[in-house]
Amino acid sequence: MTAENSITVDVVSDVVCPWCFIGQKRLDKAIAAVGDVGVHVRWRPFQLDPTIPQGGMDRRQYMLGKFGSEERIRQIHARIEPLGEAEGIHFAFGAIKVAPNTLDAHRVIRWAGAAGEDVQNRLVRRLFQLNFEEGADLGDFAVLTEAAREAGMDASVVETLLPTDADVDAVRNEIATASRMGITGVPCFLLEGKYAVMGAQDADTLADAIRQVAQAKARGELETAG
C-alpha cells in the first residue's frame, strides 16, 4: 500500500472515558470500511481529571461530587450502556471501585507506541476492557504491568519504569499540547495532523472523513504528516 493511500489518525483520549471506548470500537469499524486506505493509529494522552491523586479516589464518592446525585449518575450510565452494547461493549460501571489518576496509564501507552503500532493498539483496547468491563484499577502498577505483558510488551521493563518519573514530563507536555490545540473533550480524532473529528462519531462519519483526507493526500493537497 503506497504512502499516498495511507493516513495517520492520532486519537486523543483518556482510558477512563467511556465515549473514548465507544470511539475506539467505531474507529475499528471505520478502518474496516475503508479497506483500500492504510490507516495508522497513534494514541495520544488526555486526562479528564488530572487533579485526582496518584492513589486514586473512591469512584462512588468521586462521581457524587462531580454529578451531585445517584439519580444523575444512573441517568448518565443508562444513556451510555446501550450505545456500548451496540459496539460490543459490556459496561460494568458498578464494578468500578476506584477513579484513578491516568497519568501512569498514559506513560505505559506511550512506551507501547515505541514497541509498535499493533502493540499500542492492543494495550489501549485492554486498558479500556479492564476499566469498563472488569472494574480494574488503572492506577495500580500491577494491573498496568500485566496489561503491558498481555499486549506484547516487556513487562519487566514496564515494572521497573513505572515507579520512576520516566516520561512523566513528556506525557504532561503532550496533554498540554492538546489543550493548546483547543482540544477540551475526548475522543478527538486528528487525521494527518490537520483535520479533527470531535467526539465518538459513528463509524460512517469516521470512514467518510478518512476517505476524504486520504483522497486529498493522494492529490497532493496535504503535506506529509509528521
C-alpha positions in Angstrom: 0.0 0.0 0.0 1.5 3.3 -1.0 2.2 6.2 1.3 -0.3 8.3 -0.8 -3.0 5.7 0.0 -2.4 5.8 3.8 -3.1 8.2 6.5 -2.3 8.6 10.2 -5.0 9.1 12.8 -3.9 10.4 16.2 -6.6 9.5 18.8 -6.5 11.9 21.7 -8.3 10.0 24.5 -8.4 9.0 28.2 -8.7 5.4 29.3 -11.4 6.2 31.8 -13.6 8.0 29.2 -16.5 5.7 28.2 -17.0 7.7 25.0 -13.4 7.0 24.1 -14.0 3.3 24.4 -17.1 3.6 22.1 -15.0 5.8 19.8 -12.3 3.1 19.6 -14.8 0.5 18.5 -16.3 2.8 15.9 -12.9 3.7 14.6 -12.2 -0.1 14.1 -15.4 -0.3 12.1 -14.4 2.7 10.0 -11.0 1.3 9.3 -12.6 -1.9 8.2 -14.9 0.0 5.9 -12.1 1.8 4.1 -10.0 -1.3 3.3 -8.3 0.4 0.4 -6.8 3.0 2.7 -4.0 2.2 5.1 -4.8 3.8 8.5 -2.0 4.1 11.0 -3.4 4.8 14.5 -1.5 6.5 17.3 -2.9 7.0 20.8 -2.3 10.4 22.4 -2.9 11.3 26.1 -5.6 13.4 27.7 -6.7 13.5 31.3 -10.3 14.1 32.1 -9.3 15.0 35.6 -5.6 15.4 36.4 -6.4 16.6 39.9 -7.2 13.0 41.1 -4.4 11.9 43.4 -2.0 9.2 42.2 -3.6 6.6 44.5 -7.0 7.3 43.1 -10.3 8.1 44.8 -13.4 6.1 45.7 -15.3 6.2 42.4 -18.8 6.4 44.0 -17.8 9.4 46.1 -15.9 11.0 43.1 -19.0 10.6 40.9 -21.3 12.0 43.5 -19.0 15.0 43.9 -19.0 15.5 40.2 -22.6 14.9 39.3 -24.5 15.6 42.5 -26.8 12.6 43.0 -27.1 8.9 42.5 -30.1 9.5 40.1 -28.0 11.7 37.9 -25.2 9.1 37.8 -27.8 6.4 36.9 -29.1 8.6 34.1 -25.6 9.0 32.6 -24.9 5.3 32.8 -28.2 4.4 31.3 -27.5 6.6 28.4 -24.1 5.1 27.7 -24.8 1.4 28.3 -27.0 0.7 25.2 -24.6 2.6 23.0 -21.8 0.4 24.3 -23.8 -2.8 23.8 -24.3 -1.7 20.1 -20.5 -1.7 19.8 -20.0 -5.0 21.7 -19.0 -3.2 25.0 -20.5 -4.6 28.2 -20.1 -1.6 30.5 -19.9 -2.7 34.2 -20.0 0.7 35.9 -21.0 -0.8 39.2 -17.8 -2.9 39.3 -15.5 0.2 39.1 -14.5 1.0 42.6 -11.6 3.4 42.0 -11.4 6.6 40.0 -7.7 6.5 39.1 -5.3 9.2 38.0 -4.5 8.1 34.5 -1.1 9.6 34.0 0.7 6.3 34.6 -1.6 4.5 32.2 -0.7 7.1 29.6 3.0 6.5 30.2 2.6 2.8 29.5 0.6 3.7 26.3 3.5 5.9 25.3 6.0 3.1 25.8 3.8 0.7 23.9 3.9 3.1 20.9 7.6 2.7 20.9 7.2 -1.0 20.7 4.9 -0.8 17.7 1.5 0.4 16.4 -0.1 -3.0 17.0 1.3 -3.3 20.5 -0.1 0.1 21.4 -3.5 -0.7 19.9 -3.7 -4.0 21.9 -2.7 -2.2 25.1 -5.3 0.6 24.7 -8.0 -1.9 24.0 -7.0 -4.0 27.0 -7.0 -1.0 29.3 -10.5 0.0 28.2 -11.7 -3.5 28.9 -10.0 -3.7 32.3 -11.6 -0.4 33.4 -15.1 -0.6 32.0 -15.8 -4.3 31.8 -13.8 -5.7 34.6 -13.6 -2.9 37.1 -9.8 -3.0 37.4 -7.9 -0.1 38.9 -5.9 1.5 36.1 -3.7 3.3 38.7 -2.4 0.0 40.0 1.1 -0.7 38.8 0.4 -4.5 38.8 -2.7 -4.0 36.6 -0.7 -1.8 34.2 2.2 -4.2 34.1 0.1 -7.2 33.4 -1.8 -5.3 30.7 1.5 -4.4 29.1 2.6 -8.1 29.2 -0.7 -9.2 27.5 -0.2 -6.6 24.8 3.3 -8.0 24.0 5.5 -5.6 25.9 8.5 -6.5 28.1 6.7 -6.5 31.4 9.9 -6.4 33.4 10.9 -3.1 31.8 7.4 -1.6 32.5 7.6 -2.8 36.1 10.9 -1.2 36.5 10.0 2.1 34.9 6.6 2.7 36.5 7.8 3.7 40.0 10.2 6.2 38.4 9.4 9.6 36.8 10.3 8.2 33.3 8.3 10.2 30.7 6.0 11.9 33.2 7.0 15.3 31.8 6.7 14.1 28.2 3.2 12.9 28.8 2.2 16.1 30.5 3.7 18.1 27.7 1.6 16.1 25.2 -1.5 16.8 27.2 -0.7 20.5 27.3 -0.1 20.5 23.5 -3.6 19.0 23.0 -5.0 21.8 25.2 -3.2 24.5 23.2 -4.7 23.0 20.1 -8.1 23.6 21.5 -9.0 20.0 22.5 -11.2 20.3 25.5 -13.1 17.0 25.2 -12.3 13.4 24.0 -12.2 11.4 21.9 -10.7 13.6 19.3 -9.5 12.0 16.0 -6.8 14.0 14.3 -6.4 13.0 10.6 -2.9 13.6 9.1 -2.4 16.1 12.0 -4.6 18.6 10.2 -8.3 17.7 10.4 -10.1 17.0 13.6 -13.2 14.8 14.1 -14.5 15.6 17.6 -16.4 13.1 19.8 -17.4 9.5 19.4 -18.9 9.9 15.9 -20.5 7.0 14.2 -18.3 4.7 12.0 -19.7 6.0 8.8 -18.8 9.6 9.7 -15.3 8.5 10.6 -14.9 6.4 7.4 -16.0 9.3 5.3 -13.5 11.6 6.9 -10.7 9.1 6.4 -11.6 8.7 2.7 -11.8 12.4 2.1 -8.4 13.1 3.8 -6.8 10.1 2.0 -8.1 11.4 -1.3 -6.8 14.9 -0.6 -3.4 13.5 0.3 -3.3 11.4 -2.9 -4.0 14.5 -4.9 -1.0 16.2 -3.2 -3.1 18.7 -1.3 -1.7 17.7 2.1 1.8 17.9 3.5 3.0 14.6 4.8 2.1 14.2 8.5 5.0 14.1 11.0 
